């Protein structure tokens, strides 16, 4: 399982999602959204790809949206029985 965490700077929920994945040894990759060098895409580009997404992080798996941090917790609980 390799999750993608779409993240922005100074996002507490983004950091929590990363920490959860690290703690549970879940493979993940962070795609930063913003205008700084090294970002995967700008906010405008992100909104074009995920027009219904209003908050960060957005966690995806196999190109399907899981949702934010709380949705990730629910998703992992349903798949693993515990977080």
Wavefront OBJ file of the C-alpha trace (Angstrom):
o trace
v 0.000 0.000 0.000
v 1.432 3.382 -0.992
v -0.595 6.443 -0.111
v -0.208 9.885 -1.632
v -0.569 12.798 0.789
v -1.322 16.074 -0.995
v -0.072 18.663 1.456
v 0.478 22.395 1.946
v 2.909 24.249 4.198
v 1.943 24.840 7.846
v -0.872 22.290 7.776
v -1.347 20.519 11.108
v -3.602 17.812 9.650
v -1.071 17.186 6.879
v 1.664 16.669 9.470
v -0.614 14.359 11.475
v -1.305 12.245 8.377
v 2.422 11.924 7.711
v 3.132 11.025 11.346
v 0.388 8.382 11.342
v 1.858 6.774 8.243
v 5.369 6.838 9.721
v 4.171 5.382 13.027
v 2.191 2.608 11.350
v 4.937 1.951 8.785
v 2.639 2.694 5.876
v 4.411 3.596 2.666
v 3.520 7.093 1.490
v 4.713 9.963 -0.625
v 4.046 13.652 -0.026
v 3.114 15.891 -2.934
v 3.399 19.533 -1.903
v 0.927 22.008 -3.366
v 1.998 25.612 -3.737
v 4.049 28.127 -5.671
v 7.441 27.332 -4.131
v 10.161 25.470 -6.036
v 9.853 21.726 -5.558
v 6.063 21.693 -5.266
v 4.264 19.049 -7.298
v 1.705 21.566 -8.539
v 0.204 24.970 -7.867
v -3.062 25.381 -5.983
v -4.805 26.222 -9.270
v -3.501 23.039 -10.878
v -4.548 21.011 -7.831
v -8.080 22.457 -7.957
v -8.310 21.558 -11.639
v -7.506 17.929 -10.766
v -9.593 17.756 -7.562
v -12.282 20.461 -7.939
v -14.374 19.239 -4.987
v -11.485 19.216 -2.502
v -11.751 22.178 -0.131
v -9.228 21.302 2.612
v -5.832 19.702 3.102
v -4.507 17.124 3.270
v -6.009 15.050 0.528
v -4.962 11.435 0.814
v -5.274 9.198 -2.222
v -4.632 5.531 -2.866
v -4.445 4.134 -6.396
v -5.789 7.440 -7.748
v -8.892 7.251 -5.536
v -9.586 9.872 -2.904
v -9.667 8.689 0.708
v -10.161 12.196 2.098
v -8.422 14.095 4.886
v -6.780 13.007 8.123
v -9.947 11.758 9.857
v -10.958 9.848 6.731
v -7.491 8.262 6.688
v -7.948 7.071 10.275
v -11.328 5.543 9.352
v -9.920 3.990 6.194
v -7.014 2.364 8.022
v -9.281 1.159 10.826
v -11.611 -0.504 8.321
v -8.709 -2.180 6.491
v -6.580 -3.146 9.491
v -9.094 -3.390 12.307
v -7.161 -0.809 14.314
v -5.110 2.288 13.767
l 1 2 3 4 5 6 7 8 9 10 11 12 13 14 15 16 17 18 19 20 21 22 23 24 25 26 27 28 29 30 31 32 33 34 35 36 37 38 39 40 41 42 43 44 45 46 47 48 49 50 51 52 53 54 55 56 57 58 59 60 61 62 63 64 65 66 67 68 69 70 71 72 73 74 75 76 77 78 79 80 81 82 83
